[in-house]
Amino acid sequence: MEIISDMLAIVQERGGSIKPTHLMYKANLSHSQMKSYLDELIVKSLIKKEETNKGSRIAITKPGRDFLFQYSRMREFEKTFGL
């Protein structure tokens, strides 16, 4: 969950779209790890892959932004109650 949250936050911080290699470096993941996570996030519609004339990019979707918001609320709740 933490890795998924980090990946979504990185994409969000970059204006909602990022090159896959930049995401891999920012999230500190190997290529195979990132591919596995990206496949899962795409299946769950939290991100989408976009093809541009400059190559592919990863974009966060509305469900991805909603997940990130709810996950951050849950983390705050845990901190509040020391869980």
N, C-alpha and C positions, 0 to 999 in steps of 0.2 A: 504493500500500500504506500509506503513511504517513497519508494522509487517512482511509482506511478504518479504520485502527487508532485514529486520533484520535476519529473518530465513535463507534466502539464503546466506547472508554474514557470518553467523555463520558456516554454512556447508562449505562454501568456505574457511574460515579461518582455519578450521580443516582439510585441505588437500582434501576437496571435498567429504568427507564422515564422518558421525557421527552416533552414536547410538541414537535412538529416545528419550530415557529418558534424555540423555545429552542435546539434542536440546531443550527439554521441559524446563529444568532447566535454560539453558543459555538464552533462549528467554523469560523466566519468564511467561510461559503460564500454564494454567491448562491442565489436560489431555484432557478434552473435547474440549477446544479451539484448542489445538495442533492437535488433530485428524481432526477437521474441516478444519484447514488450510492445513494440509498434504494432505487430500483428494482432496482439490481444486488444490494444486500444482501438484499433481500426474496427475490429469485429464488434466491440462494445459501443462503437460510434462516438468515442470520446475525442478522437482526432480523425482527420482525413488527410489523404495524400493528394496533393495538387501538382499537376504538371504545368510548368511554365516554359517559356522559350529559353530560360536560363537554367533549366533543370527542375528537379522535383523539390517540393517543400512540404513540410508537415504543418498543418493548421489545426488549431483547437476548435472544436465545435461548441455549440450552445450546451449540449449535455456535458461536455468536458469542462466548460466553465462552471456549470452548476455543480458538478462533482467536486471540483476544486474548492468552491465556496463552502459546500457542506462539509467537506473533509477538514477545512481550516476551522470551521465552527466546532466540529467534534474535537479537534486537538485543543482548542481553547477551553472547552468544557472539561476535558481531561486535566488540563493544567489547573483550572479553577478548583477542582476537587482533589487534586493531588493523585490522580490515578495513573 
